[in-house]
Structure formats: structure tokens, C-alpha cells
């Protein structure tokens, strides 16, 4: 009985893996990580895509646009696992605490905001589910940011997980 169940399970898994991957043209979803947001990814062809994302960092928002290139991770073994890479730019604003002051022994903070611009890269692995209209990816996203007029910063260790629903 156990052998029969094992054979049926292995046969079912092999048939699922042999099925062609679900290609998509347009997907929208959430980005979870240190800089969360929502994103829309559109393919120009089977390898080139553009992603537009609204990201939230340090009390502000950024509009991020990246150009991405997708390649199968293991050619001829699976059609639903891809590696992608690309680069892009972003602009937005962030909130900061400019000054602390005390009135009647009570601490108050004065807030301000900065304009931000920057460049980023992306390298990731994307899994396209065979039977469901979803895509999940693990992204590595280094960036360089200039914040006017106060500072410049970079992050070489930012990563995120994205879950997208395939629209078309």
C-alpha cells in the first residue's frame, strides 16, 4: 500500500514538473523587506521586463523604476525558475527629526523632509508557479541614495521577498 502511494505521488510530481511554466506579461504585488512597497512588473518580451514600484522608507515614499533581464536558472530542467538582474533609479522623499526642543519640561520634536534620488541594482531568483497565477521572488537590492540637503547613504545588503499576482 505504501509503495503504491509513493509511486502515485512520484508520478504526479513528475507530471507537474513536466508541465510548461506559466508565462506572464503583467503582474502586480507586494514587496516585503526593509523597504516594503507595491510593484507592477511588465514584460516587453520573454527576457526583458520593467518594474515600477512605490516603496516606503524612513517615513517617506519613493518611486522606483528598474529594467530587468530574466534567464532560466537551470536550462531544460525546469521552466519555472528564473534568475534576473537589472538596474534602475528612484526619487521621492523621507521624513527626519530635525530638532529636539523642550518647553515646560516636555520634549518636542520638529520634523522635516528631504528629497531623495538614487540608483539601484537588483539580482534575484523568481519562481513562477505552474498551476496558480502567482510569482514569488527573492531579491538582492543594493542602492546609493542622495538626500537633499543633508546626506548620502548606500546599502549593499538590502533584500526583499516579492509576491505578485499574474494579471495577464
Order of alpha helices (4+ residues) and beta strands (2+ residues): alpha-beta-beta-beta-beta-beta-beta-beta-beta-beta-beta
